[in-house]
Amino acid sequence: MPGNLLFDLIGFSQPKDWQDGAQNGGELPDASPSCEPPGLFDISPAFDWPVSPDYQSNLDYCKGLKGKNADLLIREFTLADGRRSFLLLVDGLCSKQSAEQNLILPAMQLKLGGSPDSIPPLRQISSLILNTELSEQPSLSKGYIAALTGDLFLCIEGLNVGFVIGARSIESRSVSPSETTGSVAGPHEGFTENLRTNTALIRRRISDPNLTIEMLQIGLRSHTAVALCYINGVTNPQLTDRLRRDMQSISVDLLGDSGELAQLIEQYPLSPFPQIDGTEKPDTAAAEICQGRAAIIVNGSPFVLLAPATLSSMMQVTEDRYQRWTYSTFLKILRWVAFFIAITAPSLYVAVVAYNPGLLPVDLLLLSAANRINVPFSAVTEVIIMEFFIELLREASIRLPGSISSAMSIVGGLIVGDAAIRAGLVSPLLIIIIGLTSLTSFVIPSYELASSLRLVKYFLLALSAVFGIFGLTVGLVLFVSQLCALYSYGTEFTAPFSPAYRKGFVESLIELPIFRRDTRPEYYEPIDLIRMK
């Protein structure tokens, strides 16, 4: 039957039935005195307005909360036994036509018995409505919130419970390659903004019956759905209990992204270093869950959080597991070398050139002096000017459209750098050092860690500008001390280096052959340590 004709037959096409305010130029009709709003909706978790057997009181409550919301639709209809009912949904979060065909039409044939021996209403409704997500909801306020999140809420006269039917049909982008994490080997698909799509991507890779996906809601006003994923019998229950408790204790209006959640559950929120890891690749999340970690998926965010986090885990990529162990070992060592170059190269240049030139070989000392003979600025000023330019170039390349940013980066780097050398504002040696520093910062897999190291770089630069090599040494000691003082849900951030775990220390620097990766990391304290026999 055509959709429009079907709508006309049961009065579904007219705005007065749905009360979507489409008539009168989009203006809502005047509310009757019996439909006065019950006041502001109490968003506190303890608030509960129960479903009443009185149909009119339930309807007035929902109409009062609806107010001027044009996208919130209320559809009244009658069951086969004469009971009045209404359906509550949000247009755009679920399909009106689907609700019409799959719920209202079957429900209009429903006859609920009134005797104690009659079949329970839930079973009768489930036998007519072909939907796997059907549950009773005794709270009218919680049923109203369920409708706001994309479900259908059905209320029937004479019953002291409502029914929540899962019918979300939110438009979202399809699974596509990760835009922030590049890889050559392994799967290329990335997470999306849809929570159910993301849980399915993990479930497709881990078909273990012990894989647990718990659903939570965070945000007093947003009611953002959050999924906690772990393997029961592998992940330490103390870790999952603490994550669950920390997330349930969050009292915030809106949770817009997983980055906000990471900052809310970190143990040291004032530290410049991240204590929660993240990834946009389903294969990485699945591998880390099997290692004994827990994954947190936030609806609306393509980045999945991983806890606990360590410095070693943020320096690894899943691609290492897919390649020959010899080449993966080379790449691991290369990343650690890049890690130290990214934070020390500018500071070391300033300390040696300005304070301790005797540390350089004679040939290199003469070359450095010849390059700087016409430079009017000190070494510190040189570095600050070039680092400021690089930061501007980095931000511009991120904010500009993709088709322009790459060309802008190349043109800006070449032209401005060459012009600065020709004008005698900076030395050629400094251009090489700043370029090397920028390249090595991009080698670090974790964007959050790389951003923190950029701040550490400036801290070391300030100490080197004042105290030379001594200041750089003190700065590195303070940097390492701060890392050693951090914990991520009971795990030392610097594990397996400090405290030292023999096998974990080796695996952080060398990618073992696949037949030697037989145990999970001890510092995650998994229940089952053996991963391969």
Secondary structure as UniProt FT lines:
FT   HELIX           3..9
FT   TURN            10..11
FT   HELIX           15..18
FT   HELIX           23..26
FT   HELIX           33..35
FT   TURN            45..46
FT   HELIX           55..66
FT   TURN            67..68
FT   TURN            70..71
FT   STRAND          72..78
FT   TURN            80..81
FT   STRAND          84..91
FT   TURN            92..93
FT   HELIX           96..99
FT   HELIX           100..104
FT   HELIX           105..107
FT   TURN            108..109
FT   TURN            116..117
FT   HELIX           121..128
FT   STRAND          134..137
FT   HELIX           140..148
FT   TURN            149..150
FT   STRAND          152..156
FT   TURN            157..158
FT   STRAND          162..165
FT   HELIX           195..205
FT   TURN            209..210
FT   STRAND          211..218
FT   TURN            220..222
FT   STRAND          224..232
FT   TURN            233..234
FT   HELIX           237..248
FT   HELIX           258..265
FT   TURN            269..270
FT   STRAND          277..279
FT   HELIX           282..290
FT   TURN            291..292
FT   STRAND          294..298
FT   TURN            299..300
FT   STRAND          304..307
FT   HELIX           311..314
FT   HELIX           319..322
FT   HELIX           325..350
FT   HELIX           351..355
FT   HELIX           357..359
FT   HELIX           362..371
FT   TURN            372..374
FT   HELIX           379..399
FT   HELIX           402..411
FT   HELIX           412..416
FT   HELIX           417..422
FT   TURN            423..424
FT   HELIX           428..443
FT   HELIX           447..467
FT   HELIX           469..484
FT   STRAND          487..488
FT   TURN            489..490
FT   STRAND          491..492
FT   TURN            493..500
FT   HELIX           502..509
FT   HELIX           514..516
FT   HELIX           522..524
//
